[in-house]
Every structure is written in structure tokens, then in C-alpha cells.
Amino acid sequence: MTTTNTPPTAQALEAALREALAPTVLEVIDESAAHAGHAGANAEGYGTHFRVRIASPRFEGKPRVVRHRLVYDALQVFIAQGLHAIAIEVL
């Protein structure tokens, strides 16, 4: 795994989720600026706290905890880049 000192972007997370889960609905919102001064926030004001709204056929028949795990697994690579928190809304 390649790591970088650049925080992840909403576009990068979106691309990873599209590749891993083929969502029918996807919205990735960077809420990092609202968390300035909180644990896990960085000086850049982006790339640490995200909200993901997602629907995917791969979620069908799976309990909520498994759906969330699929999202976390798809975004695991971004943890080393500074991703601190993900709020997941499965639609």
C-alpha cells in the first residue's frame, strides 16, 4: 500500500466506493471543516471527516453492520492518508 502525506479527497473516496461497490446512489461529503479543533482534524481543514450516502445492489440481504463493513473495507487505504471518521448512511 502506498501512503502519502496528502489528505484524501471526496473524489478519491467516491472513486474507491464506485469501484468496490458499484453503487446506484452515492454522495460523499467532506465535513472536515466542521470538525476543526476536534480529535482527528488536521490543519488543512479537509480530508479527515466524511459523510457517505450510498445504495448498492451488493447490500441486498445483508444486515446493516455488514453493509457498513463493506464501506469501511473499500475506504481502508485512506486511513493512512488521514481519514479519521466516516458517517455512513445506507440508503
Biopython code that builds the backbone (N, CA, C, O; Angstrom):
import numpy as np
from Bio.PDB.StructureBuilder import StructureBuilder

atoms = [
    (1, "MET", "N", (0.836, -1.171, 0.000)),
    (1, "MET", "CA", (0.000, 0.000, 0.000)),
    (1, "MET", "C", (0.885, 1.239, 0.000)),
    (1, "MET", "O", (1.841, 1.332, 0.769)),
    (2, "THR", "N", (0.559, 2.177, -0.861)),
    (2, "THR", "CA", (1.289, 3.425, -0.934)),
    (2, "THR", "C", (0.617, 4.441, -0.031)),
    (2, "THR", "O", (-0.605, 4.590, -0.057)),
    (3, "THR", "N", (1.405, 5.134, 0.762)),
    (3, "THR", "CA", (0.848, 6.178, 1.610)),
    (3, "THR", "C", (1.360, 7.517, 1.130)),
    (3, "THR", "O", (2.384, 7.597, 0.452)),
    (4, "THR", "N", (0.648, 8.560, 1.483)),
    (4, "THR", "CA", (1.019, 9.907, 1.101)),
    (4, "THR", "C", (0.705, 10.829, 2.266)),
    (4, "THR", "O", (-0.094, 10.483, 3.136)),
    (5, "ASN", "N", (1.325, 11.998, 2.290)),
    (5, "ASN", "CA", (1.040, 12.973, 3.330)),
    (5, "ASN", "C", (-0.131, 13.863, 2.959)),
    (5, "ASN", "O", (-0.536, 14.708, 3.758)),
    (6, "THR", "N", (-0.683, 13.695, 1.769)),
    (6, "THR", "CA", (-1.811, 14.482, 1.318)),
    (6, "THR", "C", (-3.106, 13.858, 1.814)),
    (6, "THR", "O", (-3.336, 12.666, 1.607)),
    (7, "PRO", "N", (-3.960, 14.650, 2.470)),
    (7, "PRO", "CA", (-5.231, 14.092, 2.942)),
    (7, "PRO", "C", (-6.090, 13.617, 1.767)),
    (7, "PRO", "O", (-5.985, 14.157, 0.665)),
    (8, "PRO", "N", (-6.931, 12.620, 1.996)),
    (8, "PRO", "CA", (-7.803, 12.132, 0.926)),
    (8, "PRO", "C", (-8.870, 13.166, 0.570)),
    (8, "PRO", "O", (-9.194, 14.045, 1.368)),
    (9, "THR", "N", (-9.401, 13.044, -0.627)),
    (9, "THR", "CA", (-10.464, 13.937, -1.092)),
    (9, "THR", "C", (-11.766, 13.160, -1.250)),
    (9, "THR", "O", (-11.767, 11.931, -1.327)),
    (10, "ALA", "N", (-12.865, 13.893, -1.298)),
    (10, "ALA", "CA", (-14.165, 13.269, -1.531)),
    (10, "ALA", "C", (-14.159, 12.535, -2.861)),
    (10, "ALA", "O", (-14.762, 11.468, -2.978)),
    (11, "GLN", "N", (-13.492, 13.086, -3.861)),
    (11, "GLN", "CA", (-13.431, 12.454, -5.175)),
    (11, "GLN", "C", (-12.698, 11.115, -5.123)),
    (11, "GLN", "O", (-13.098, 10.157, -5.784)),
    (12, "ALA", "N", (-11.630, 11.054, -4.338)),
    (12, "ALA", "CA", (-10.878, 9.806, -4.216)),
    (12, "ALA", "C", (-11.709, 8.739, -3.508)),
    (12, "ALA", "O", (-11.714, 7.579, -3.918)),
    (13, "LEU", "N", (-12.409, 9.132, -2.447)),
    (13, "LEU", "CA", (-13.265, 8.180, -1.743)),
    (13, "LEU", "C", (-14.384, 7.699, -2.660)),
    (13, "LEU", "O", (-14.710, 6.512, -2.689)),
    (14, "GLU", "N", (-14.967, 8.632, -3.406)),
    (14, "GLU", "CA", (-16.046, 8.276, -4.332)),
    (14, "GLU", "C", (-15.560, 7.263, -5.366)),
    (14, "GLU", "O", (-16.255, 6.286, -5.645)),
    (15, "ALA", "N", (-14.393, 7.482, -5.929)),
    (15, "ALA", "CA", (-13.849, 6.557, -6.927)),
    (15, "ALA", "C", (-13.649, 5.162, -6.336)),
    (15, "ALA", "O", (-13.969, 4.162, -6.979)),
    (16, "ALA", "N", (-13.123, 5.095, -5.115)),
    (16, "ALA", "CA", (-12.891, 3.799, -4.471)),
    (16, "ALA", "C", (-14.217, 3.083, -4.203)),
    (16, "ALA", "O", (-14.321, 1.873, -4.400)),
    (17, "LEU", "N", (-15.219, 3.824, -3.759)),
    (17, "LEU", "CA", (-16.525, 3.220, -3.489)),
    (17, "LEU", "C", (-17.206, 2.754, -4.769)),
    (17, "LEU", "O", (-17.839, 1.698, -4.790)),
    (18, "ARG", "N", (-17.077, 3.538, -5.838)),
    (18, "ARG", "CA", (-17.661, 3.127, -7.128)),
    (18, "ARG", "C", (-17.022, 1.828, -7.617)),
    (18, "ARG", "O", (-17.712, 0.931, -8.101)),
    (19, "GLU", "N", (-15.717, 1.739, -7.486)),
    (19, "GLU", "CA", (-15.006, 0.539, -7.935)),
    (19, "GLU", "C", (-15.377, -0.685, -7.095)),
    (19, "GLU", "O", (-15.598, -1.768, -7.637)),
    (20, "ALA", "N", (-15.445, -0.511, -5.784)),
    (20, "ALA", "CA", (-15.664, -1.653, -4.890)),
    (20, "ALA", "C", (-17.121, -2.090, -4.801)),
    (20, "ALA", "O", (-17.404, -3.281, -4.671)),
    (21, "LEU", "N", (-18.052, -1.127, -4.870)),
    (21, "LEU", "CA", (-19.442, -1.457, -4.545)),
    (21, "LEU", "C", (-20.450, -1.190, -5.655)),
    (21, "LEU", "O", (-21.628, -1.513, -5.500)),
    (22, "ALA", "N", (-20.015, -0.605, -6.776)),
    (22, "ALA", "CA", (-20.913, -0.321, -7.908)),
    (22, "ALA", "C", (-22.237, 0.279, -7.421)),
    (22, "ALA", "O", (-23.300, -0.275, -7.700)),
    (23, "PRO", "N", (-22.187, 1.403, -6.698)),
    (23, "PRO", "CA", (-23.409, 1.952, -6.110)),
    (23, "PRO", "C", (-24.376, 2.507, -7.153)),
    (23, "PRO", "O", (-23.973, 2.952, -8.228)),
    (24, "THR", "N", (-25.647, 2.469, -6.809)),
    (24, "THR", "CA", (-26.677, 3.089, -7.641)),
    (24, "THR", "C", (-26.920, 4.525, -7.195)),
    (24, "THR", "O", (-27.381, 5.354, -7.979)),
    (25, "VAL", "N", (-26.613, 4.811, -5.950)),
    (25, "VAL", "CA", (-26.668, 6.161, -5.390)),
    (25, "VAL", "C", (-25.392, 6.349, -4.583)),
    (25, "VAL", "O", (-25.019, 5.481, -3.793)),
    (26, "LEU", "N", (-24.720, 7.486, -4.779)),
    (26, "LEU", "CA", (-23.515, 7.745, -3.997)),
    (26, "LEU", "C", (-23.314, 9.240, -3.842)),
    (26, "LEU", "O", (-23.329, 9.989, -4.818)),
    (27, "GLU", "N", (-23.126, 9.659, -2.609)),
    (27, "GLU", "CA", (-22.786, 11.034, -2.293)),
    (27, "GLU", "C", (-21.716, 10.986, -1.208)),
    (27, "GLU", "O", (-21.915, 10.364, -0.165)),
    (28, "VAL", "N", (-20.588, 11.636, -1.450)),
    (28, "VAL", "CA", (-19.506, 11.708, -0.476)),
    (28, "VAL", "C", (-19.297, 13.181, -0.146)),
    (28, "VAL", "O", (-19.004, 13.989, -1.027)),
    (29, "ILE", "N", (-19.449, 13.516, 1.114)),
    (29, "ILE", "CA", (-19.361, 14.907, 1.561)),
    (29, "ILE", "C", (-18.212, 15.033, 2.553)),
    (29, "ILE", "O", (-18.156, 14.307, 3.545)),
    (30, "ASP", "N", (-17.301, 15.953, 2.282)),
    (30, "ASP", "CA", (-16.204, 16.223, 3.207)),
    (30, "ASP", "C", (-16.704, 17.209, 4.263)),
    (30, "ASP", "O", (-16.937, 18.380, 3.964)),
    (31, "GLU", "N", (-16.866, 16.736, 5.483)),
    (31, "GLU", "CA", (-17.351, 17.558, 6.595)),
    (31, "GLU", "C", (-16.216, 17.978, 7.522)),
    (31, "GLU", "O", (-16.459, 18.400, 8.653)),
    (32, "SER", "N", (-14.992, 17.865, 7.053)),
    (32, "SER", "CA", (-13.813, 18.111, 7.901)),
    (32, "SER", "C", (-13.787, 19.515, 8.495)),
    (32, "SER", "O", (-13.420, 19.682, 9.658)),
    (33, "ALA", "N", (-14.164, 20.515, 7.726)),
    (33, "ALA", "CA", (-14.094, 21.900, 8.212)),
    (33, "ALA", "C", (-14.968, 22.092, 9.452)),
    (33, "ALA", "O", (-14.644, 22.904, 10.319)),
    (34, "ALA", "N", (-16.067, 21.354, 9.537)),
    (34, "ALA", "CA", (-16.962, 21.456, 10.694)),
    (34, "ALA", "C", (-16.356, 20.815, 11.941)),
    (34, "ALA", "O", (-16.886, 20.986, 13.039)),
    (35, "HIS", "N", (-15.261, 20.084, 11.789)),
    (35, "HIS", "CA", (-14.636, 19.391, 12.911)),
    (35, "HIS", "C", (-13.298, 20.012, 13.319)),
    (35, "HIS", "O", (-12.524, 19.399, 14.056)),
    (36, "ALA", "N", (-13.032, 21.208, 12.848)),
    (36, "ALA", "CA", (-11.778, 21.894, 13.196)),
    (36, "ALA", "C", (-11.628, 21.947, 14.711)),
    (36, "ALA", "O", (-12.559, 22.317, 15.426)),
    (37, "GLY", "N", (-10.460, 21.578, 15.184)),
    (37, "GLY", "CA", (-10.181, 21.581, 16.612)),
    (37, "GLY", "C", (-10.583, 20.304, 17.330)),
    (37, "GLY", "O", (-10.276, 20.134, 18.510)),
    (38, "HIS", "N", (-11.268, 19.402, 16.631)),
    (38, "HIS", "CA", (-11.681, 18.132, 17.231)),
    (38, "HIS", "C", (-10.609, 17.076, 17.003)),
    (38, "HIS", "O", (-9.690, 17.275, 16.208)),
    (39, "ALA", "N", (-10.729, 15.971, 17.693)),
    (39, "ALA", "CA", (-9.798, 14.854, 17.517)),
    (39, "ALA", "C", (-9.803, 14.404, 16.061)),
    (39, "ALA", "O", (-10.862, 14.262, 15.449)),
    (40, "GLY", "N", (-8.638, 14.187, 15.527)),
    (40, "GLY", "CA", (-8.506, 13.681, 14.175)),
    (40, "GLY", "C", (-8.512, 14.743, 13.099)),
    (40, "GLY", "O", (-8.223, 14.436, 11.942)),
    (41, "ALA", "N", (-8.834, 15.989, 13.438)),
    (41, "ALA", "CA", (-8.838, 17.066, 12.445)),
    (41, "ALA", "C", (-7.395, 17.442, 12.114)),
    (41, "ALA", "O", (-6.483, 17.238, 12.916)),
    (42, "ASN", "N", (-7.214, 17.988, 10.930)),
    (42, "ASN", "CA", (-5.879, 18.425, 10.529)),
    (42, "ASN", "C", (-5.879, 19.927, 10.272)),
    (42, "ASN", "O", (-6.933, 20.561, 10.299)),
    (43, "ALA", "N", (-4.725, 20.490, 10.027)),
    (43, "ALA", "CA", (-4.595, 21.927, 9.795)),
    (43, "ALA", "C", (-5.138, 22.344, 8.431)),
    (43, "ALA", "O", (-5.475, 23.511, 8.226)),
    (44, "GLU", "N", (-5.225, 21.394, 7.494)),
    (44, "GLU", "CA", (-5.691, 21.714, 6.155)),
    (44, "GLU", "C", (-7.191, 21.976, 6.101)),
    (44, "GLU", "O", (-7.650, 22.707, 5.223)),
    (45, "GLY", "N", (-7.965, 21.401, 7.016)),
    (45, "GLY", "CA", (-9.406, 21.611, 7.036)),
    (45, "GLY", "C", (-10.186, 20.731, 6.086)),
    (45, "GLY", "O", (-11.367, 20.972, 5.837)),
    (46, "TYR", "N", (-9.532, 19.708, 5.553)),
    (46, "TYR", "CA", (-10.227, 18.750, 4.683)),
    (46, "TYR", "C", (-9.568, 17.391, 4.806)),
    (46, "TYR", "O", (-8.434, 17.268, 5.267)),
    (47, "GLY", "N", (-10.310, 16.361, 4.380)),
    (47, "GLY", "CA", (-9.727, 15.036, 4.275)),
    (47, "GLY", "C", (-9.736, 14.178, 5.530)),
    (47, "GLY", "O", (-9.096, 13.127, 5.553)),
    (48, "THR", "N", (-10.452, 14.601, 6.588)),
    (48, "THR", "CA", (-10.436, 13.804, 7.813)),
    (48, "THR", "C", (-11.798, 13.246, 8.205)),
    (48, "THR", "O", (-11.873, 12.147, 8.754)),
    (49, "HIS", "N", (-12.864, 13.971, 7.937)),
    (49, "HIS", "CA", (-14.216, 13.579, 8.342)),
    (49, "HIS", "C", (-15.146, 13.612, 7.122)),
    (49, "HIS", "O", (-15.309, 14.650, 6.480)),
    (50, "PHE", "N", (-15.742, 12.473, 6.820)),
    (50, "PHE", "CA", (-16.603, 12.376, 5.639)),
    (50, "PHE", "C", (-17.955, 11.775, 5.991)),
    (50, "PHE", "O", (-18.080, 10.983, 6.925)),
    (51, "ARG", "N", (-18.960, 12.168, 5.225)),
    (51, "ARG", "CA", (-20.284, 11.541, 5.265)),
    (51, "ARG", "C", (-20.471, 10.838, 3.921)),
    (51, "ARG", "O", (-20.237, 11.421, 2.863)),
    (52, "VAL", "N", (-20.897, 9.572, 3.984)),
    (52, "VAL", "CA", (-21.139, 8.776, 2.779)),
    (52, "VAL", "C", (-22.605, 8.357, 2.770)),
    (52, "VAL", "O", (-23.085, 7.702, 3.695)),
    (53, "ARG", "N", (-23.301, 8.743, 1.715)),
    (53, "ARG", "CA", (-24.676, 8.277, 1.479)),
    (53, "ARG", "C", (-24.591, 7.338, 0.290)),
    (53, "ARG", "O", (-24.135, 7.732, -0.784)),
    (54, "ILE", "N", (-25.032, 6.087, 0.476)),
    (54, "ILE", "CA", (-24.784, 5.083, -0.546)),
    (54, "ILE", "C", (-25.888, 4.029, -0.605)),
    (54, "ILE", "O", (-26.435, 3.614, 0.417)),
    (55, "ALA", "N", (-26.194, 3.614, -1.818)),
    (55, "ALA", "CA", (-27.067, 2.461, -2.066)),
    (55, "ALA", "C", (-26.338, 1.586, -3.079)),
    (55, "ALA", "O", (-25.758, 2.089, -4.041)),
    (56, "SER", "N", (-26.373, 0.291, -2.862)),
    (56, "SER", "CA", (-25.679, -0.638, -3.749)),
    (56, "SER", "C", (-26.411, -1.972, -3.778)),
    (56, "SER", "O", (-26.906, -2.435, -2.750)),
    (57, "PRO", "N", (-26.482, -2.591, -4.959)),
    (57, "PRO", "CA", (-27.072, -3.929, -5.021)),
    (57, "PRO", "C", (-26.291, -4.932, -4.169)),
    (57, "PRO", "O", (-26.837, -5.961, -3.772)),
    (58, "ARG", "N", (-25.034, -4.644, -3.888)),
    (58, "ARG", "CA", (-24.208, -5.552, -3.080)),
    (58, "ARG", "C", (-24.634, -5.565, -1.609)),
    (58, "ARG", "O", (-24.188, -6.414, -0.837)),
    (59, "PHE", "N", (-25.498, -4.621, -1.226)),
    (59, "PHE", "CA", (-26.004, -4.567, 0.145)),
    (59, "PHE", "C", (-27.236, -5.438, 0.353)),
    (59, "PHE", "O", (-27.602, -5.735, 1.490)),
    (60, "GLU", "N", (-27.878, -5.849, -0.737)),
    (60, "GLU", "CA", (-29.147, -6.568, -0.637)),
    (60, "GLU", "C", (-29.018, -7.828, 0.211)),
    (60, "GLU", "O", (-28.118, -8.645, 0.015)),
    (61, "GLY", "N", (-29.951, -7.961, 1.167)),
    (61, "GLY", "CA", (-29.989, -9.141, 2.024)),
    (61, "GLY", "C", (-28.958, -9.163, 3.129)),
    (61, "GLY", "O", (-28.867, -10.137, 3.877)),
    (62, "LYS", "N", (-28.168, -8.086, 3.244)),
    (62, "LYS", "CA", (-27.120, -8.045, 4.270)),
    (62, "LYS", "C", (-27.550, -7.131, 5.418)),
    (62, "LYS", "O", (-28.178, -6.099, 5.183)),
    (63, "PRO", "N", (-27.219, -7.498, 6.643)),
    (63, "PRO", "CA", (-27.546, -6.629, 7.778)),
    (63, "PRO", "C", (-26.720, -5.332, 7.739)),
    (63, "PRO", "O", (-25.697, -5.243, 7.061)),
    (64, "ARG", "N", (-27.196, -4.350, 8.478)),
    (64, "ARG", "CA", (-26.562, -3.029, 8.486)),
    (64, "ARG", "C", (-25.078, -3.095, 8.814)),
    (64, "ARG", "O", (-24.281, -2.419, 8.164)),
    (65, "VAL", "N", (-24.690, -3.882, 9.793)),
    (65, "VAL", "CA", (-23.282, -3.940, 10.183)),
    (65, "VAL", "C", (-22.415, -4.470, 9.029)),
    (65, "VAL", "O", (-21.280, -4.022, 8.864)),
    (66, "VAL", "N", (-22.915, -5.386, 8.254)),
    (66, "VAL", "CA", (-22.164, -5.910, 7.107)),
    (66, "VAL", "C", (-22.087, -4.854, 6.008)),
    (66, "VAL", "O", (-21.048, -4.715, 5.362)),
    (67, "ARG", "N", (-23.156, -4.118, 5.788)),
    (67, "ARG", "CA", (-23.144, -3.031, 4.787)),
    (67, "ARG", "C", (-22.101, -1.983, 5.155)),
    (67, "ARG", "O", (-21.342, -1.520, 4.304)),
    (68, "HIS", "N", (-22.073, -1.618, 6.427)),
    (68, "HIS", "CA", (-21.090, -0.634, 6.878)),
    (68, "HIS", "C", (-19.673, -1.181, 6.731)),
    (68, "HIS", "O", (-18.767, -0.446, 6.339)),
    (69, "ARG", "N", (-19.473, -2.450, 7.038)),
    (69, "ARG", "CA", (-18.148, -3.064, 6.912)),
    (69, "ARG", "C", (-17.679, -3.023, 5.458)),
    (69, "ARG", "O", (-16.497, -2.790, 5.206)),
    (70, "LEU", "N", (-18.564, -3.240, 4.511)),
    (70, "LEU", "CA", (-18.200, -3.164, 3.092)),
    (70, "LEU", "C", (-17.698, -1.764, 2.730)),
    (70, "LEU", "O", (-16.738, -1.617, 1.973)),
    (71, "VAL", "N", (-18.353, -0.743, 3.275)),
    (71, "VAL", "CA", (-17.921, 0.635, 3.021)),
    (71, "VAL", "C", (-16.557, 0.874, 3.669)),
    (71, "VAL", "O", (-15.649, 1.395, 3.021)),
    (72, "TYR", "N", (-16.408, 0.500, 4.937)),
    (72, "TYR", "CA", (-15.123, 0.673, 5.624)),
    (72, "TYR", "C", (-13.997, -0.063, 4.888)),
    (72, "TYR", "O", (-12.903, 0.476, 4.726)),
    (73, "ASP", "N", (-14.266, -1.274, 4.451)),
    (73, "ASP", "CA", (-13.240, -2.044, 3.742)),
    (73, "ASP", "C", (-12.807, -1.341, 2.458)),
    (73, "ASP", "O", (-11.622, -1.329, 2.125)),
    (74, "ALA", "N", (-13.755, -0.763, 1.744)),
    (74, "ALA", "CA", (-13.439, -0.074, 0.491)),
    (74, "ALA", "C", (-12.601, 1.179, 0.727)),
    (74, "ALA", "O", (-11.869, 1.612, -0.163)),
    (75, "LEU", "N", (-12.705, 1.765, 1.921)),
    (75, "LEU", "CA", (-12.003, 3.016, 2.215)),
    (75, "LEU", "C", (-10.782, 2.844, 3.112)),
    (75, "LEU", "O", (-10.150, 3.832, 3.484)),
    (76, "GLN", "N", (-10.451, 1.637, 3.457)),
    (76, "GLN", "CA", (-9.347, 1.336, 4.386)),
    (76, "GLN", "C", (-8.030, 1.993, 3.969)),
    (76, "GLN", "O", (-7.280, 2.462, 4.825)),
    (77, "VAL", "N", (-7.745, 2.032, 2.694)),
    (77, "VAL", "CA", (-6.481, 2.590, 2.211)),
    (77, "VAL", "C", (-6.325, 4.062, 2.603)),
    (77, "VAL", "O", (-5.202, 4.554, 2.702)),
    (78, "PHE", "N", (-7.427, 4.763, 2.826)),
    (78, "PHE", "CA", (-7.363, 6.186, 3.132)),
    (78, "PHE", "C", (-7.049, 6.482, 4.591)),
    (78, "PHE", "O", (-6.758, 7.628, 4.933)),
    (79, "ILE", "N", (-7.101, 5.492, 5.447)),
    (79, "ILE", "CA", (-6.793, 5.686, 6.869)),
    (79, "ILE", "C", (-5.365, 6.228, 7.029)),
    (79, "ILE", "O", (-5.139, 7.160, 7.800)),
    (80, "ALA", "N", (-4.427, 5.657, 6.317)),
    (80, "ALA", "CA", (-3.033, 6.097, 6.410)),
    (80, "ALA", "C", (-2.838, 7.508, 5.853)),
    (80, "ALA", "O", (-1.828, 8.155, 6.131)),
    (81, "GLN", "N", (-3.807, 7.981, 5.069)),
    (81, "GLN", "CA", (-3.716, 9.331, 4.493)),
    (81, "GLN", "C", (-4.394, 10.378, 5.375)),
    (81, "GLN", "O", (-4.406, 11.559, 5.029)),
    (82, "GLY", "N", (-4.953, 9.963, 6.504)),
    (82, "GLY", "CA", (-5.529, 10.931, 7.424)),
    (82, "GLY", "C", (-7.025, 10.819, 7.632)),
    (82, "GLY", "O", (-7.591, 11.586, 8.411)),
    (83, "LEU", "N", (-7.686, 9.883, 6.958)),
    (83, "LEU", "CA", (-9.122, 9.689, 7.168)),
    (83, "LEU", "C", (-9.350, 9.287, 8.613)),
    (83, "LEU", "O", (-8.789, 8.296, 9.080)),
    (84, "HIS", "N", (-10.172, 10.052, 9.325)),
    (84, "HIS", "CA", (-10.378, 9.820, 10.753)),
    (84, "HIS", "C", (-11.779, 9.303, 11.055)),
    (84, "HIS", "O", (-11.941, 8.438, 11.914)),
    (85, "ALA", "N", (-12.802, 9.821, 10.359)),
    (85, "ALA", "CA", (-14.180, 9.454, 10.673)),
    (85, "ALA", "C", (-15.031, 9.392, 9.418)),
    (85, "ALA", "O", (-14.889, 10.208, 8.507)),
    (86, "ILE", "N", (-15.926, 8.396, 9.391)),
    (86, "ILE", "CA", (-16.862, 8.236, 8.291)),
    (86, "ILE", "C", (-18.259, 8.060, 8.879)),
    (86, "ILE", "O", (-18.495, 7.141, 9.665)),
    (87, "ALA", "N", (-19.169, 8.926, 8.505)),
    (87, "ALA", "CA", (-20.578, 8.757, 8.861)),
    (87, "ALA", "C", (-21.235, 8.095, 7.651)),
    (87, "ALA", "O", (-21.225, 8.648, 6.551)),
    (88, "ILE", "N", (-21.797, 6.926, 7.858)),
    (88, "ILE", "CA", (-22.357, 6.151, 6.742)),
    (88, "ILE", "C", (-23.874, 6.149, 6.827)),
    (88, "ILE", "O", (-24.457, 5.810, 7.856)),
    (89, "GLU", "N", (-24.493, 6.534, 5.731)),
    (89, "GLU", "CA", (-25.946, 6.464, 5.577)),
    (89, "GLU", "C", (-26.220, 5.491, 4.424)),
    (89, "GLU", "O", (-26.021, 5.833, 3.258)),
    (90, "VAL", "N", (-26.673, 4.288, 4.752)),
    (90, "VAL", "CA", (-27.008, 3.313, 3.725)),
    (90, "VAL", "C", (-28.436, 3.558, 3.316)),
    (90, "VAL", "O", (-29.345, 3.525, 4.145)),
    (91, "LEU", "N", (-28.633, 3.802, 2.040)),
    (91, "LEU", "CA", (-29.976, 4.112, 1.522)),
    (91, "LEU", "C", (-30.644, 2.874, 0.977)),
    (91, "LEU", "O", (-31.777, 2.943, 0.501)),
]
sb = StructureBuilder()
sb.init_structure("model")
sb.init_model(0)
sb.init_chain("A")
sb.init_seg("    ")
for serial, (resi, resn, name, xyz) in enumerate(atoms, 1):
    if name == "N":
        sb.init_residue(resn, " ", resi, " ")
    sb.init_atom(name, np.array(xyz, "f"), 0.0, 1.0, " ", f" {name:<3s}", serial, name[0])
structure = sb.get_structure()
